[in-house]
Amino acid sequence: MHPNEKASQLFATGYSCSQSLLVSRAAEFGLSTETALKVSAAFGGGLGREGEICGAVSGALMVIGLANGQTTPEDKTAKERTYQLTRQLIAEFTRRKGSIRCCDLLGCQIGTPDGLRQAQEQNLFKTVCPGLVAEASEILTGMLDEN
């Protein structure tokens, strides 16, 4: 199964946006599903449902780190490459969706009881978030294919 399809499927089965992105590609980097789920668990809902950086973006950035991140303090090339790709992913996601902030993307602040209730009543997690997961995964795939 293609990672884009896997990310969408994982989200549809109940995993968070961040988990769906990281788990969809974890095996490529020798990361177990269980570890990927745990590492990415706190990033859903814009950092623990704070409405900040979209979890799909956070999960995609975790994959960029796995693919390119530095492993020694001296590896400045890997560090700069990772930062460059991070900025590229953020810019492209923002170009396509208008923001990387969960609250902007959903149109409500899910970190508050009223905002969360609004998101649930409007079914935003089932109508908006699947598209965000798909978009982040598509952007990530394009970037990984280029490198």
LOBA-11598 format. One record per residue (C-alpha): residue number from 0; x, y, z. Coordinates in Angstrom, 1 decimal, decimal comma, always signed. Layout:
<pos NUM; u X; v Y; w Z>
...
***
This chain:
<pos 0; u +0,0; v +0,0; w +0,0>
<pos 1; u +1,3; v +3,4; w -0,9>
<pos 2; u +2,2; v +5,6; w +2,1>
<pos 3; u -0,4; v +8,2; w +1,1>
<pos 4; u -3,2; v +5,6; w +1,1>
<pos 5; u -1,8; v +4,2; w +4,4>
<pos 6; u -1,8; v +7,6; w +6,1>
<pos 7; u -5,4; v +8,2; w +5,1>
<pos 8; u -6,5; v +4,7; w +6,1>
<pos 9; u -4,8; v +5,0; w +9,5>
<pos 10; u -6,5; v +8,3; w +10,1>
<pos 11; u -9,9; v +6,9; w +9,1>
<pos 12; u -9,4; v +4,0; w +11,6>
<pos 13; u -9,0; v +6,5; w +14,5>
<pos 14; u -5,3; v +7,3; w +14,8>
<pos 15; u -4,4; v +11,0; w +15,1>
<pos 16; u -3,2; v +13,1; w +12,2>
<pos 17; u +0,4; v +13,1; w +13,4>
<pos 18; u +0,4; v +9,3; w +14,1>
<pos 19; u -1,1; v +8,6; w +10,7>
<pos 20; u +1,7; v +10,5; w +8,9>
<pos 21; u +4,6; v +9,0; w +10,9>
<pos 22; u +3,3; v +5,4; w +11,0>
<pos 23; u +2,6; v +5,4; w +7,3>
<pos 24; u +6,4; v +5,6; w +6,7>
<pos 25; u +7,9; v +4,3; w +9,9>
<pos 26; u +9,0; v +0,9; w +8,5>
<pos 27; u +11,0; v +2,7; w +5,8>
<pos 28; u +13,3; v +3,9; w +8,6>
<pos 29; u +13,3; v +0,8; w +10,8>
<pos 30; u +10,9; v +2,3; w +13,3>
<pos 31; u +8,3; v +0,0; w +14,7>
<pos 32; u +4,7; v +0,9; w +14,5>
<pos 33; u +4,4; v +0,9; w +18,3>
<pos 34; u +7,3; v +3,3; w +18,7>
<pos 35; u +6,0; v +5,5; w +15,9>
<pos 36; u +2,6; v +5,7; w +17,5>
<pos 37; u +4,0; v +6,6; w +20,8>
<pos 38; u +6,5; v +9,2; w +19,5>
<pos 39; u +3,8; v +11,0; w +17,5>
<pos 40; u +0,9; v +10,7; w +20,0>
<pos 41; u +1,4; v +14,1; w +21,6>
<pos 42; u +1,3; v +16,0; w +18,3>
<pos 43; u -2,3; v +15,4; w +17,2>
<pos 44; u -4,8; v +18,2; w +17,3>
<pos 45; u -2,2; v +20,8; w +16,9>
<pos 46; u +0,1; v +19,7; w +19,8>
<pos 47; u -2,2; v +17,9; w +22,3>
<pos 48; u -5,3; v +19,5; w +21,0>
<pos 49; u -4,0; v +23,0; w +21,5>
<pos 50; u -4,9; v +24,0; w +18,0>
<pos 51; u -1,3; v +25,0; w +17,1>
<pos 52; u +0,8; v +23,3; w +14,4>
<pos 53; u -1,4; v +20,8; w +12,5>
<pos 54; u -0,5; v +17,3; w +13,5>
<pos 55; u -0,3; v +16,1; w +9,9>
<pos 56; u +2,4; v +18,7; w +9,4>
<pos 57; u +4,2; v +17,6; w +12,6>
<pos 58; u +4,1; v +14,0; w +11,5>
<pos 59; u +5,4; v +14,9; w +8,1>
<pos 60; u +8,2; v +16,8; w +9,7>
<pos 61; u +9,1; v +13,8; w +11,8>
<pos 62; u +9,5; v +11,8; w +8,6>
<pos 63; u +11,7; v +14,5; w +7,1>
<pos 64; u +13,9; v +14,2; w +10,2>
<pos 65; u +14,1; v +10,4; w +9,9>
<pos 66; u +15,1; v +10,8; w +6,2>
<pos 67; u +17,6; v +13,6; w +6,6>
<pos 68; u +18,3; v +14,5; w +10,2>
<pos 69; u +21,7; v +14,9; w +11,6>
<pos 70; u +23,0; v +12,2; w +14,0>
<pos 71; u +26,1; v +14,0; w +15,2>
<pos 72; u +26,6; v +17,7; w +16,2>
<pos 73; u +29,3; v +18,1; w +13,5>
<pos 74; u +26,9; v +17,1; w +10,7>
<pos 75; u +25,9; v +20,7; w +9,8>
<pos 76; u +25,0; v +19,7; w +6,2>
<pos 77; u +22,3; v +17,3; w +7,4>
<pos 78; u +21,0; v +19,9; w +9,9>
<pos 79; u +20,8; v +22,5; w +7,2>
<pos 80; u +19,2; v +20,1; w +4,7>
<pos 81; u +16,6; v +19,1; w +7,3>
<pos 82; u +15,8; v +22,8; w +8,1>
<pos 83; u +15,6; v +23,6; w +4,4>
<pos 84; u +13,1; v +20,7; w +3,8>
<pos 85; u +11,1; v +21,7; w +6,9>
<pos 86; u +10,7; v +25,2; w +5,5>
<pos 87; u +9,8; v +23,8; w +2,1>
<pos 88; u +7,1; v +21,5; w +3,5>
<pos 89; u +5,7; v +24,3; w +5,6>
<pos 90; u +5,6; v +26,8; w +2,7>
<pos 91; u +3,9; v +24,3; w +0,4>
<pos 92; u +1,3; v +23,2; w +2,9>
<pos 93; u +0,6; v +26,9; w +3,7>
<pos 94; u +0,4; v +27,7; w +0,0>
<pos 95; u -2,2; v +24,9; w -0,5>
<pos 96; u -4,2; v +25,2; w +2,7>
<pos 97; u -3,6; v +28,8; w +3,9>
<pos 98; u -2,0; v +28,0; w +7,3>
<pos 99; u -0,2; v +25,3; w +9,3>
<pos 100; u -2,1; v +26,2; w +12,4>
<pos 101; u -4,9; v +23,7; w +13,4>
<pos 102; u -7,2; v +26,4; w +14,7>
<pos 103; u -6,9; v +28,3; w +11,4>
<pos 104; u -7,5; v +25,2; w +9,3>
<pos 105; u -10,5; v +24,2; w +11,4>
<pos 106; u -11,9; v +27,6; w +12,0>
<pos 107; u -12,2; v +27,1; w +15,7>
<pos 108; u -9,9; v +26,8; w +18,8>
<pos 109; u -10,1; v +23,1; w +19,7>
<pos 110; u -8,1; v +23,8; w +22,8>
<pos 111; u -11,2; v +25,3; w +24,5>
<pos 112; u -14,3; v +23,4; w +25,5>
<pos 113; u -16,5; v +25,6; w +23,2>
<pos 114; u -14,1; v +25,2; w +20,3>
<pos 115; u -13,8; v +21,5; w +20,7>
<pos 116; u -17,6; v +21,2; w +20,9>
<pos 117; u -17,9; v +23,3; w +17,7>
<pos 118; u -15,5; v +21,1; w +15,9>
<pos 119; u -17,3; v +18,0; w +17,0>
<pos 120; u -20,8; v +19,4; w +16,2>
<pos 121; u -19,6; v +20,5; w +12,7>
<pos 122; u -17,9; v +17,1; w +12,2>
<pos 123; u -14,6; v +18,9; w +11,3>
<pos 124; u -12,4; v +16,0; w +12,4>
<pos 125; u -14,1; v +13,8; w +9,7>
<pos 126; u -14,7; v +16,4; w +7,0>
<pos 127; u -11,6; v +18,7; w +7,2>
<pos 128; u -8,8; v +16,7; w +8,8>
<pos 129; u -8,8; v +13,8; w +6,3>
<pos 130; u -8,0; v +16,3; w +3,6>
<pos 131; u -5,2; v +17,8; w +5,7>
<pos 132; u -3,7; v +14,3; w +6,3>
<pos 133; u -3,9; v +13,5; w +2,6>
<pos 134; u -2,4; v +16,9; w +1,6>
<pos 135; u +0,5; v +16,7; w +4,0>
<pos 136; u +1,2; v +13,1; w +2,9>
<pos 137; u +1,1; v +14,1; w -0,8>
<pos 138; u +3,5; v +17,0; w -0,2>
<pos 139; u +5,9; v +14,7; w +1,8>
<pos 140; u +5,8; v +12,1; w -0,9>
<pos 141; u +6,8; v +14,6; w -3,6>
<pos 142; u +9,6; v +15,9; w -1,4>
<pos 143; u +11,0; v +12,4; w -0,6>
<pos 144; u +10,7; v +11,4; w -4,3>
<pos 145; u +12,8; v +14,4; w -5,3>
<pos 146; u +15,6; v +13,6; w -2,8>
***
